[in-house]
Amino acid sequence: MLIDLLISKVRVKVLELFLGNPDQSYHVRDIVRRVEEEINAVRRELARMEKIGFLASEWRANRRFYSVKKDFIFYWELLSIINKQSGLGGQIIKNRGKLGKIKYAMLSGSFVRGKPYSQNEVDLFIVGTIILPELGSLVREEETRRDREINFTPMTEEEFSFRKNRRDPFIMGILSKPRVMLIGEEEEMVKL
């Protein structure tokens, strides 16, 4: 789906690599190894992405390293798209039917940006009738991939509605922070 939208399979793989770890820098050979594509195709995409201002590069010890420019005009939108296509967000969307009846699912902005784990922040918030073993399996896979704990909170629609109407501080904290909606209407979710 995303490949068709953005045309180049190599470009999508490079976007997924950089936006999956936005604070990371990579040298060309490392990128080629991770995306499993030909070096010339990767170099062409890197040059194109640097030209439009998505990537920055610098030389370190005879190697050229690339990193995402977070001030790129479409940075947040691309980050959102990639997180719906791959990683935990992609798996939740793909396995929606196996996870139960989901009303809302969202990833926190700090999780999507690759920020370090914080006990005070919920990385994944999911509302509905959830099959917890299935969700737990997806979360464990992502924890292994990211090598970090994922703080997730499943909640029934009734509990969410009750706590939202009571302006519960935990729920208000979740609703007041940046997020990437995976499932459900964001405006409806935050409406009081």
C-alpha positions as CSV (number, residue, x, y, z in Angstrom):
1,M,0.0,0.0,0.0
2,L,2.6,2.5,1.0
3,I,5.0,1.3,-1.7
4,D,2.3,2.1,-4.3
5,L,1.7,5.5,-2.8
6,L,5.4,6.6,-2.7
7,I,6.4,4.7,-5.9
8,S,9.9,3.5,-4.9
9,K,10.2,0.3,-2.9
10,V,13.8,1.3,-1.9
11,R,12.6,4.8,-0.8
12,V,9.9,3.2,1.4
13,K,12.5,0.9,3.0
14,V,14.8,3.8,3.7
15,L,12.0,5.9,5.1
16,E,11.0,3.0,7.4
17,L,14.6,2.7,8.6
18,F,15.1,6.4,9.4
19,L,11.6,7.0,10.8
20,G,11.7,3.8,12.8
21,N,14.7,5.2,14.7
22,P,14.6,9.0,14.1
23,D,17.5,9.7,16.5
24,Q,19.9,7.3,14.8
25,S,22.5,8.0,12.1
26,Y,23.6,5.5,9.5
27,H,26.4,5.1,7.0
28,V,25.7,4.0,3.5
29,R,26.8,0.3,3.9
30,D,24.8,0.0,7.1
31,I,21.7,1.3,5.3
32,V,22.3,-1.1,2.4
33,R,22.6,-4.1,4.8
34,R,19.5,-3.1,6.8
35,V,17.1,-2.4,3.8
36,E,18.6,-5.3,1.7
37,E,18.7,-3.4,-1.5
38,E,21.4,-2.6,-4.1
39,I,23.9,0.1,-3.1
40,N,23.3,2.2,-6.2
41,A,19.6,2.3,-5.6
42,V,20.1,3.2,-2.0
43,R,22.6,6.0,-2.9
44,R,20.2,7.4,-5.4
45,E,17.4,7.6,-2.8
46,L,19.7,9.0,-0.2
47,A,20.8,11.8,-2.6
48,R,17.1,12.5,-3.5
49,M,16.1,12.6,0.2
50,E,19.0,14.9,1.1
51,K,18.2,17.2,-1.8
52,I,14.6,17.7,-0.7
53,G,15.7,18.4,2.9
54,F,14.5,15.2,4.6
55,L,18.0,13.9,5.4
56,A,21.3,15.5,6.4
57,S,24.7,14.0,6.0
58,E,28.1,14.5,7.5
59,W,31.5,12.9,7.1
60,R,33.0,11.0,10.1
61,A,36.2,9.0,9.8
62,N,35.9,8.5,6.0
63,R,32.3,7.5,6.2
64,R,29.3,9.5,5.2
65,F,26.5,9.3,7.8
66,Y,22.9,10.2,7.2
67,S,20.3,11.3,9.7
68,V,16.7,12.6,9.6
69,K,16.2,16.4,9.7
70,K,13.4,16.8,12.2
71,D,12.5,20.2,10.9
72,F,11.6,18.8,7.5
73,I,8.1,20.1,6.6
74,F,6.5,16.7,6.3
75,Y,8.4,15.0,9.2
76,W,5.5,14.4,11.5
77,E,3.2,13.3,8.7
78,L,5.8,10.8,7.4
79,L,6.5,9.6,10.9
80,S,2.7,9.0,11.4
81,I,2.4,7.1,8.1
82,I,5.4,4.9,8.7
83,N,4.2,4.0,12.2
84,K,0.8,2.9,10.7
85,Q,2.6,0.8,8.1
86,S,5.3,-0.9,10.2
87,G,6.3,-1.8,13.7
88,L,3.8,-2.1,16.5
89,G,1.3,0.3,14.8
90,G,1.4,-1.7,11.5
91,Q,0.9,-5.0,13.4
92,I,-2.1,-3.7,15.4
93,I,-3.7,-2.5,12.2
94,K,-2.9,-5.7,10.3
95,N,-4.1,-8.0,13.2
96,R,-7.1,-5.9,14.1
97,G,-9.5,-8.8,13.8
98,K,-7.5,-11.1,16.0
99,L,-7.2,-8.5,18.8
100,G,-10.9,-8.2,19.5
101,K,-13.3,-5.3,18.9
102,I,-11.1,-2.2,19.0
103,K,-12.8,1.3,19.2
104,Y,-9.6,3.3,19.5
105,A,-5.9,2.5,19.3
106,M,-3.1,5.1,19.5
107,L,0.6,5.4,19.9
108,S,2.0,8.3,22.0
109,G,4.0,11.0,20.2
110,S,7.1,10.2,22.3
111,F,7.0,6.5,21.4
112,V,6.6,7.3,17.7
113,R,9.6,9.7,17.9
114,G,11.7,7.0,19.5
115,K,12.1,8.7,22.9
116,P,13.4,6.6,25.8
117,Y,11.0,4.6,27.9
118,S,9.3,6.6,30.6
119,Q,7.1,5.0,33.4
120,N,4.9,8.1,33.4
121,E,3.9,7.8,29.7
122,V,1.7,5.3,28.0
123,D,3.2,4.2,24.6
124,L,0.1,2.4,23.4
125,F,-3.4,3.1,24.5
126,I,-6.2,0.8,23.2
127,V,-9.9,0.9,23.9
128,G,-12.4,-1.8,23.3
129,T,-12.9,-5.5,24.0
130,I,-9.3,-6.7,23.7
131,I,-7.9,-10.2,23.5
132,L,-5.0,-9.6,25.8
133,P,-2.8,-12.6,24.9
134,E,-2.8,-11.5,21.3
135,L,-2.0,-7.9,22.1
136,G,0.7,-9.0,24.6
137,S,2.3,-11.1,21.9
138,L,2.5,-8.2,19.5
139,V,3.9,-5.9,22.3
140,R,6.6,-8.5,23.2
141,E,7.7,-8.7,19.6
142,E,8.1,-4.9,19.4
143,E,9.9,-4.8,22.8
144,T,12.4,-7.3,21.4
145,R,12.8,-5.4,18.2
146,R,13.2,-2.0,19.9
147,D,15.1,-3.5,22.9
148,R,13.0,-1.5,25.3
149,E,9.9,-2.0,27.4
150,I,6.6,-0.8,26.0
151,N,4.1,0.7,28.4
152,F,0.6,-0.1,27.1
153,T,-2.9,0.3,28.6
154,P,-5.9,-1.6,27.3
155,M,-9.3,-0.4,28.5
156,T,-12.9,-1.2,27.9
157,E,-15.2,1.4,26.2
158,E,-17.3,1.7,29.4
159,E,-14.3,2.3,31.6
160,F,-12.8,4.8,29.1
161,S,-16.1,6.7,28.8
162,F,-16.6,6.8,32.6
163,R,-13.1,8.0,33.3
164,K,-13.1,10.5,30.5
165,N,-16.4,12.0,31.7
166,R,-15.0,12.2,35.2
167,R,-11.9,14.0,33.8
168,D,-9.7,11.3,35.3
169,P,-6.1,12.7,35.4
170,F,-4.6,9.6,33.8
171,I,-7.0,9.8,30.8
172,M,-6.7,13.6,30.5
173,G,-2.9,13.1,30.4
174,I,-3.2,10.6,27.5
175,L,-5.7,12.8,25.6
176,S,-3.6,16.0,26.1
177,K,-0.4,14.7,24.5
178,P,0.6,14.3,20.8
179,R,-0.4,10.9,19.4
180,V,-0.7,8.9,16.2
181,M,-4.2,7.4,15.8
182,L,-4.1,3.8,14.5
183,I,-7.8,3.0,14.8
184,G,-10.8,5.2,15.4
185,E,-11.7,8.8,15.0
186,E,-9.4,11.1,17.0
187,E,-11.9,13.9,17.3
188,E,-14.5,11.6,18.8
189,M,-12.0,10.1,21.2
190,V,-10.9,13.4,22.7
191,K,-14.3,15.0,22.7
192,L,-15.6,15.6,26.3
